[in-house]
Amino acid sequence: MGQIIQFVSKSERERIRLIQEARAIYDSIFPPNDPAVEPRDKASIIRAASGDVGNLA
């Protein structure tokens, strides 16, 4: 009942897509040292794209 739907502009979606693509390329070149570490999920990328960079590893 109390759900809030946030509008995400086309340019913001494109920015998020480019960040995800760049991260995938980076990880393919420089794989993480610890395979047990969880891969970054979309939520952390979206938080980073929204300016909440305090949660990035």
N, CA, C and O atoms as a CHARMM CRD file, in Angstrom:
* protein
*
  228
    1    1 MET  N      0.82200  -1.18400   0.00000 PROA 1      0.00000
    2    1 MET  CA     0.00000   0.00000   0.00000 PROA 1      0.00000
    3    1 MET  C      0.87200   1.25700   0.00000 PROA 1      0.00000
    4    1 MET  O      0.54200   2.22900  -0.67900 PROA 1      0.00000
    5    2 GLY  N      1.96000   1.25500   0.73500 PROA 2      0.00000
    6    2 GLY  CA     2.80100   2.43300   0.83100 PROA 2      0.00000
    7    2 GLY  C      3.98800   2.40700  -0.10700 PROA 2      0.00000
    8    2 GLY  O      5.02800   2.99400   0.19300 PROA 2      0.00000
    9    3 GLN  N      3.84900   1.73500  -1.24000 PROA 3      0.00000
   10    3 GLN  CA     4.97600   1.66400  -2.16700 PROA 3      0.00000
   11    3 GLN  C      5.16800   2.98300  -2.90200 PROA 3      0.00000
   12    3 GLN  O      4.20600   3.65200  -3.27900 PROA 3      0.00000
   13    4 ILE  N      6.42200   3.33700  -3.09300 PROA 4      0.00000
   14    4 ILE  CA     6.75900   4.54200  -3.84800 PROA 4      0.00000
   15    4 ILE  C      7.48000   4.09900  -5.11600 PROA 4      0.00000
   16    4 ILE  O      8.43600   3.32500  -5.06100 PROA 4      0.00000
   17    5 ILE  N      7.02200   4.58900  -6.23800 PROA 5      0.00000
   18    5 ILE  CA     7.65600   4.27900  -7.51500 PROA 5      0.00000
   19    5 ILE  C      8.45800   5.49700  -7.93500 PROA 5      0.00000
   20    5 ILE  O      7.91800   6.59300  -8.08400 PROA 5      0.00000
   21    6 GLN  N      9.76300   5.28900  -8.12600 PROA 6      0.00000
   22    6 GLN  CA    10.64200   6.39000  -8.48800 PROA 6      0.00000
   23    6 GLN  C     10.85400   6.41200  -9.99500 PROA 6      0.00000
   24    6 GLN  O     11.17200   5.38600 -10.59700 PROA 6      0.00000
   25    7 PHE  N     10.67900   7.57100 -10.60100 PROA 7      0.00000
   26    7 PHE  CA    10.91100   7.72300 -12.03400 PROA 7      0.00000
   27    7 PHE  C     12.40800   7.76500 -12.29700 PROA 7      0.00000
   28    7 PHE  O     13.14500   8.50000 -11.64000 PROA 7      0.00000
   29    8 VAL  N     12.85000   6.97000 -13.26500 PROA 8      0.00000
   30    8 VAL  CA    14.25000   6.97100 -13.67600 PROA 8      0.00000
   31    8 VAL  C     14.27100   7.36300 -15.15000 PROA 8      0.00000
   32    8 VAL  O     13.69700   6.69000 -16.00600 PROA 8      0.00000
   33    9 SER  N     14.94600   8.46600 -15.41200 PROA 9      0.00000
   34    9 SER  CA    14.97200   8.97600 -16.78300 PROA 9      0.00000
   35    9 SER  C     15.75000   8.04100 -17.70600 PROA 9      0.00000
   36    9 SER  O     16.52400   7.19900 -17.25000 PROA 9      0.00000
   37   10 LYS  N     15.53500   8.20000 -18.98400 PROA 10     0.00000
   38   10 LYS  CA    16.22200   7.38800 -19.98600 PROA 10     0.00000
   39   10 LYS  C     17.72800   7.59300 -19.89600 PROA 10     0.00000
   40   10 LYS  O     18.49000   6.63400 -20.02400 PROA 10     0.00000
   41   11 SER  N     18.16200   8.81700 -19.68100 PROA 11     0.00000
   42   11 SER  CA    19.60000   9.08200 -19.59100 PROA 11     0.00000
   43   11 SER  C     20.20300   8.43100 -18.34900 PROA 11     0.00000
   44   11 SER  O     21.34000   7.96200 -18.39100 PROA 11     0.00000
   45   12 GLU  N     19.46100   8.39500 -17.25300 PROA 12     0.00000
   46   12 GLU  CA    19.96100   7.74600 -16.03500 PROA 12     0.00000
   47   12 GLU  C     20.04800   6.23800 -16.22800 PROA 12     0.00000
   48   12 GLU  O     21.00100   5.60800 -15.77000 PROA 12     0.00000
   49   13 ARG  N     19.05200   5.64800 -16.90900 PROA 13     0.00000
   50   13 ARG  CA    19.11600   4.20600 -17.21100 PROA 13     0.00000
   51   13 ARG  C     20.32400   3.90100 -18.08100 PROA 13     0.00000
   52   13 ARG  O     21.00500   2.89800 -17.86500 PROA 13     0.00000
   53   14 GLU  N     20.59900   4.75300 -19.06300 PROA 14     0.00000
   54   14 GLU  CA    21.75000   4.55500 -19.93600 PROA 14     0.00000
   55   14 GLU  C     23.04400   4.68100 -19.14700 PROA 14     0.00000
   56   14 GLU  O     23.98400   3.91800 -19.37000 PROA 14     0.00000
   57   15 ARG  N     23.09900   5.62800 -18.23700 PROA 15     0.00000
   58   15 ARG  CA    24.28500   5.81400 -17.39400 PROA 15     0.00000
   59   15 ARG  C     24.52400   4.56700 -16.54300 PROA 15     0.00000
   60   15 ARG  O     25.66000   4.11200 -16.41800 PROA 15     0.00000
   61   16 ILE  N     23.46800   4.01900 -15.96400 PROA 16     0.00000
   62   16 ILE  CA    23.58500   2.80500 -15.15600 PROA 16     0.00000
   63   16 ILE  C     24.04500   1.64100 -16.01600 PROA 16     0.00000
   64   16 ILE  O     24.88700   0.85100 -15.58900 PROA 16     0.00000
   65   17 ARG  N     23.50100   1.52400 -17.22900 PROA 17     0.00000
   66   17 ARG  CA    23.90400   0.45100 -18.13800 PROA 17     0.00000
   67   17 ARG  C     25.38700   0.55300 -18.48200 PROA 17     0.00000
   68   17 ARG  O     26.09200  -0.45600 -18.50800 PROA 17     0.00000
   69   18 LEU  N     25.85800   1.76900 -18.74600 PROA 18     0.00000
   70   18 LEU  CA    27.26600   1.96400 -19.07400 PROA 18     0.00000
   71   18 LEU  C     28.18000   1.63600 -17.88800 PROA 18     0.00000
   72   18 LEU  O     29.26600   1.08500 -18.06700 PROA 18     0.00000
   73   19 ILE  N     27.73400   1.97600 -16.69000 PROA 19     0.00000
   74   19 ILE  CA    28.50700   1.63800 -15.48600 PROA 19     0.00000
   75   19 ILE  C     28.60900   0.11800 -15.34600 PROA 19     0.00000
   76   19 ILE  O     29.68100  -0.40900 -15.05100 PROA 19     0.00000
   77   20 GLN  N     27.49200  -0.58400 -15.55600 PROA 20     0.00000
   78   20 GLN  CA    27.49400  -2.04100 -15.46600 PROA 20     0.00000
   79   20 GLN  C     28.42200  -2.64800 -16.51600 PROA 20     0.00000
   80   20 GLN  O     29.17400  -3.57800 -16.22500 PROA 20     0.00000
   81   21 GLU  N     28.36600  -2.12400 -17.72100 PROA 21     0.00000
   82   21 GLU  CA    29.20600  -2.63100 -18.80300 PROA 21     0.00000
   83   21 GLU  C     30.67900  -2.39300 -18.49200 PROA 21     0.00000
   84   21 GLU  O     31.50700  -3.28200 -18.68900 PROA 21     0.00000
   85   22 ALA  N     31.00700  -1.20000 -18.00700 PROA 22     0.00000
   86   22 ALA  CA    32.39000  -0.88400 -17.66200 PROA 22     0.00000
   87   22 ALA  C     32.88100  -1.79100 -16.53300 PROA 22     0.00000
   88   22 ALA  O     34.02200  -2.25100 -16.56700 PROA 22     0.00000
   89   23 ARG  N     32.03300  -2.05300 -15.53300 PROA 23     0.00000
   90   23 ARG  CA    32.41400  -2.93800 -14.43200 PROA 23     0.00000
   91   23 ARG  C     32.68100  -4.34700 -14.93600 PROA 23     0.00000
   92   23 ARG  O     33.63500  -4.99200 -14.49900 PROA 23     0.00000
   93   24 ALA  N     31.84800  -4.83200 -15.84900 PROA 24     0.00000
   94   24 ALA  CA    32.03700  -6.17500 -16.40400 PROA 24     0.00000
   95   24 ALA  C     33.35500  -6.26000 -17.17300 PROA 24     0.00000
   96   24 ALA  O     34.07500  -7.25200 -17.05700 PROA 24     0.00000
   97   25 ILE  N     33.67300  -5.24100 -17.94700 PROA 25     0.00000
   98   25 ILE  CA    34.93300  -5.21100 -18.69200 PROA 25     0.00000
   99   25 ILE  C     36.10800  -5.18300 -17.72600 PROA 25     0.00000
  100   25 ILE  O     37.07400  -5.92800 -17.89600 PROA 25     0.00000
  101   26 TYR  N     36.03000  -4.32400 -16.71100 PROA 26     0.00000
  102   26 TYR  CA    37.09800  -4.21000 -15.71000 PROA 26     0.00000
  103   26 TYR  C     37.31500  -5.55400 -15.01000 PROA 26     0.00000
  104   26 TYR  O     38.44900  -6.00400 -14.85000 PROA 26     0.00000
  105   27 ASP  N     36.21200  -6.18900 -14.59500 PROA 27     0.00000
  106   27 ASP  CA    36.32900  -7.47000 -13.89500 PROA 27     0.00000
  107   27 ASP  C     36.86600  -8.57000 -14.80100 PROA 27     0.00000
  108   27 ASP  O     37.50200  -9.50500 -14.31400 PROA 27     0.00000
  109   28 SER  N     36.62500  -8.48100 -16.11000 PROA 28     0.00000
  110   28 SER  CA    37.16600  -9.49200 -17.01500 PROA 28     0.00000
  111   28 SER  C     38.67000  -9.30700 -17.20600 PROA 28     0.00000
  112   28 SER  O     39.38800 -10.27600 -17.45500 PROA 28     0.00000
  113   29 ILE  N     39.15000  -8.06900 -17.09000 PROA 29     0.00000
  114   29 ILE  CA    40.58300  -7.79100 -17.22900 PROA 29     0.00000
  115   29 ILE  C     41.30600  -7.99800 -15.90000 PROA 29     0.00000
  116   29 ILE  O     42.38300  -8.59300 -15.85700 PROA 29     0.00000
  117   30 PHE  N     40.71100  -7.50800 -14.82600 PROA 30     0.00000
  118   30 PHE  CA    41.28100  -7.61200 -13.48600 PROA 30     0.00000
  119   30 PHE  C     40.31000  -8.37400 -12.59500 PROA 30     0.00000
  120   30 PHE  O     39.54200  -7.76600 -11.85000 PROA 30     0.00000
  121   31 PRO  N     40.33900  -9.70600 -12.66700 PROA 31     0.00000
  122   31 PRO  CA    39.38100 -10.48000 -11.86900 PROA 31     0.00000
  123   31 PRO  C     39.60900 -10.26600 -10.37500 PROA 31     0.00000
  124   31 PRO  O     40.73700 -10.03300  -9.94200 PROA 31     0.00000
  125   32 PRO  N     38.54600 -10.34400  -9.59700 PROA 32     0.00000
  126   32 PRO  CA    38.68000 -10.19600  -8.15200 PROA 32     0.00000
  127   32 PRO  C     39.62700 -11.27100  -7.59400 PROA 32     0.00000
  128   32 PRO  O     39.65500 -12.39700  -8.09100 PROA 32     0.00000
  129   33 ASN  N     40.39500 -10.91600  -6.56500 PROA 33     0.00000
  130   33 ASN  CA    41.35200 -11.86000  -5.97500 PROA 33     0.00000
  131   33 ASN  C     40.66300 -12.99400  -5.24400 PROA 33     0.00000
  132   33 ASN  O     41.13700 -14.13000  -5.28000 PROA 33     0.00000
  133   34 ASP  N     39.55200 -12.70800  -4.58000 PROA 34     0.00000
  134   34 ASP  CA    38.86100 -13.69700  -3.77400 PROA 34     0.00000
  135   34 ASP  C     37.58600 -14.15000  -4.48700 PROA 34     0.00000
  136   34 ASP  O     36.61500 -13.39400  -4.52800 PROA 34     0.00000
  137   35 PRO  N     37.55900 -15.36300  -5.04900 PROA 35     0.00000
  138   35 PRO  CA    36.35600 -15.81400  -5.76200 PROA 35     0.00000
  139   35 PRO  C     35.15600 -15.99000  -4.83900 PROA 35     0.00000
  140   35 PRO  O     34.02600 -16.07900  -5.32100 PROA 35     0.00000
  141   36 ALA  N     35.37100 -16.04200  -3.51700 PROA 36     0.00000
  142   36 ALA  CA    34.25500 -16.18200  -2.58900 PROA 36     0.00000
  143   36 ALA  C     33.52800 -14.86400  -2.37200 PROA 36     0.00000
  144   36 ALA  O     32.43000 -14.84100  -1.81600 PROA 36     0.00000
  145   37 VAL  N     34.13800 -13.76200  -2.81100 PROA 37     0.00000
  146   37 VAL  CA    33.50200 -12.45700  -2.64500 PROA 37     0.00000
  147   37 VAL  C     32.30500 -12.38100  -3.58400 PROA 37     0.00000
  148   37 VAL  O     32.38800 -12.74800  -4.75600 PROA 37     0.00000
  149   38 GLU  N     31.19300 -11.89900  -3.04400 PROA 38     0.00000
  150   38 GLU  CA    29.99000 -11.78900  -3.86000 PROA 38     0.00000
  151   38 GLU  C     30.20200 -10.76600  -4.96600 PROA 38     0.00000
  152   38 GLU  O     30.80400  -9.71800  -4.73100 PROA 38     0.00000
  153   39 PRO  N     29.71700 -11.05500  -6.16700 PROA 39     0.00000
  154   39 PRO  CA    29.81400 -10.05200  -7.22900 PROA 39     0.00000
  155   39 PRO  C     28.91900  -8.86000  -6.91300 PROA 39     0.00000
  156   39 PRO  O     27.92600  -8.99000  -6.19600 PROA 39     0.00000
  157   40 ARG  N     29.27500  -7.71200  -7.44700 PROA 40     0.00000
  158   40 ARG  CA    28.44700  -6.51700  -7.22100 PROA 40     0.00000
  159   40 ARG  C     27.06700  -6.75700  -7.82400 PROA 40     0.00000
  160   40 ARG  O     26.94000  -7.23200  -8.95300 PROA 40     0.00000
  161   41 ASP  N     26.06300  -6.42900  -7.06800 PROA 41     0.00000
  162   41 ASP  CA    24.71000  -6.59600  -7.55300 PROA 41     0.00000
  163   41 ASP  C     24.19000  -5.27500  -8.12300 PROA 41     0.00000
  164   41 ASP  O     24.81400  -4.22500  -7.96300 PROA 41     0.00000
  165   42 LYS  N     23.06000  -5.34600  -8.77700 PROA 42     0.00000
  166   42 LYS  CA    22.49000  -4.14900  -9.39100 PROA 42     0.00000
  167   42 LYS  C     22.16600  -3.08400  -8.36300 PROA 42     0.00000
  168   42 LYS  O     22.26600  -1.89300  -8.66000 PROA 42     0.00000
  169   43 ALA  N     21.78100  -3.48500  -7.16000 PROA 43     0.00000
  170   43 ALA  CA    21.42700  -2.51400  -6.12700 PROA 43     0.00000
  171   43 ALA  C     22.61700  -1.63700  -5.76800 PROA 43     0.00000
  172   43 ALA  O     22.46200  -0.42900  -5.59000 PROA 43     0.00000
  173   44 SER  N     23.81500  -2.23400  -5.66000 PROA 44     0.00000
  174   44 SER  CA    24.97900  -1.42300  -5.31500 PROA 44     0.00000
  175   44 SER  C     25.34000  -0.48900  -6.45500 PROA 44     0.00000
  176   44 SER  O     25.80300   0.62700  -6.21800 PROA 44     0.00000
  177   45 ILE  N     25.13500  -0.92700  -7.68900 PROA 45     0.00000
  178   45 ILE  CA    25.41800  -0.06700  -8.83300 PROA 45     0.00000
  179   45 ILE  C     24.42400   1.07700  -8.88500 PROA 45     0.00000
  180   45 ILE  O     24.79500   2.21500  -9.17100 PROA 45     0.00000
  181   46 ILE  N     23.17000   0.78200  -8.61000 PROA 46     0.00000
  182   46 ILE  CA    22.14700   1.82800  -8.62400 PROA 46     0.00000
  183   46 ILE  C     22.41600   2.83400  -7.51500 PROA 46     0.00000
  184   46 ILE  O     22.26600   4.03800  -7.72300 PROA 46     0.00000
  185   47 ARG  N     22.82000   2.34600  -6.31900 PROA 47     0.00000
  186   47 ARG  CA    23.15400   3.27200  -5.23800 PROA 47     0.00000
  187   47 ARG  C     24.32500   4.14700  -5.63900 PROA 47     0.00000
  188   47 ARG  O     24.33400   5.34300  -5.34600 PROA 47     0.00000
  189   48 ALA  N     25.31800   3.56600  -6.30900 PROA 48     0.00000
  190   48 ALA  CA    26.47000   4.34000  -6.74700 PROA 48     0.00000
  191   48 ALA  C     26.06200   5.36600  -7.78600 PROA 48     0.00000
  192   48 ALA  O     26.53200   6.50400  -7.76000 PROA 48     0.00000
  193   49 ALA  N     25.19800   4.97200  -8.69100 PROA 49     0.00000
  194   49 ALA  CA    24.74000   5.89600  -9.71400 PROA 49     0.00000
  195   49 ALA  C     23.89100   7.01300  -9.12500 PROA 49     0.00000
  196   49 ALA  O     23.80000   8.10500  -9.68500 PROA 49     0.00000
  197   50 SER  N     23.26300   6.71800  -7.97100 PROA 50     0.00000
  198   50 SER  CA    22.42600   7.73000  -7.33200 PROA 50     0.00000
  199   50 SER  C     23.22800   8.66800  -6.45100 PROA 50     0.00000
  200   50 SER  O     22.68100   9.62300  -5.90000 PROA 50     0.00000
  201   51 GLY  N     24.51000   8.40800  -6.31600 PROA 51     0.00000
  202   51 GLY  CA    25.36800   9.27900  -5.53500 PROA 51     0.00000
  203   51 GLY  C     25.68000   8.76500  -4.14800 PROA 51     0.00000
  204   51 GLY  O     26.37600   9.44100  -3.39000 PROA 51     0.00000
  205   52 ASP  N     25.18400   7.58700  -3.78900 PROA 52     0.00000
  206   52 ASP  CA    25.47700   7.01600  -2.47900 PROA 52     0.00000
  207   52 ASP  C     26.71000   6.12800  -2.61200 PROA 52     0.00000
  208   52 ASP  O     26.59800   4.90200  -2.64400 PROA 52     0.00000
  209   53 VAL  N     27.88500   6.74700  -2.68900 PROA 53     0.00000
  210   53 VAL  CA    29.11200   5.99900  -2.93700 PROA 53     0.00000
  211   53 VAL  C     29.72000   5.44400  -1.66000 PROA 53     0.00000
  212   53 VAL  O     30.74200   4.76000  -1.72200 PROA 53     0.00000
  213   54 GLY  N     29.13800   5.71000  -0.52800 PROA 54     0.00000
  214   54 GLY  CA    29.66700   5.19400   0.72600 PROA 54     0.00000
  215   54 GLY  C     29.53700   3.68900   0.85400 PROA 54     0.00000
  216   54 GLY  O     30.22100   3.08900   1.68300 PROA 54     0.00000
  217   55 ASN  N     28.68500   3.06000   0.06500 PROA 55     0.00000
  218   55 ASN  CA    28.46200   1.61500   0.17300 PROA 55     0.00000
  219   55 ASN  C     29.28700   0.80700  -0.81100 PROA 55     0.00000
  220   55 ASN  O     29.15800  -0.41700  -0.85700 PROA 55     0.00000
  221   56 LEU  N     30.12400   1.45200  -1.59000 PROA 56     0.00000
  222   56 LEU  CA    30.90900   0.70500  -2.56500 PROA 56     0.00000
  223   56 LEU  C     32.10800   0.06700  -1.90900 PROA 56     0.00000
  224   56 LEU  O     32.68600   0.62000  -0.97300 PROA 56     0.00000
  225   57 ALA  N     32.48100  -1.10200  -2.40300 PROA 57     0.00000
  226   57 ALA  CA    33.65500  -1.79700  -1.86100 PROA 57     0.00000
  227   57 ALA  C     34.91900  -1.29200  -2.51600 PROA 57     0.00000
  228   57 ALA  O     36.01100  -1.75800  -2.19100 PROA 57     0.00000
